[in-house]
């Protein structure tokens, strides 16, 4: 089985955190390109630009899986699969994904099992489930910091000790990327104002 994956070194390591089936050949790419006999293309570097989507669409009928948290399947060609491939989320054994075609679901599950992962099919909404929650927590941490309640270090320690999270909200935000967090919060805020990003978070994201 041949799988083409567009990834940087960090995301490559996260995708293969559980290992790789020895019967699978992975072609690692820095941009979409046709690979002979590829059963699937996984674009972990996906950006929702028209040009990128058109190139990926030309690779069908191979299965196309994209790391897309701000959009939905309605904005993508038929047959695409969305996953949560954000840093720190991708290395988990369970991968959040959305798909409208049961046949593609079966194939996607087979593909991810080659990486030692299982897929959890979730509603096709921006942010899926876990990224929505973590971004909300990060946003609230920035509001707390903005109001001078505590410091970044103290808030991180409190969250790790109090909730047993692997990272504190500020530590987590640096690993994910502040711009990604603001982009998702902006999308979520279009339908619910409680997701409006904190001014301090926006300022720090713009400074990166």
Secondary structure, DSSP 8 states (H G I E B T S, - for coil): -EEEEE--HHHHHHHTTT---TT-EEEEESS----TTEEEEEETT----HHHHHHHHTTTTSEEEEE-SSS-GGGS-TT-EEE---TTTTTSSEEEEE-S-HHHHHHHHHHHHTTT-EEEE--S-TTTTHHHHHHHHHHHHHHHHHTTSS-HHHHHHHHHHHH--SS-HHHHHHHH-HHHHHHHHHHHHTT-GGG---HHHHHHHHH-
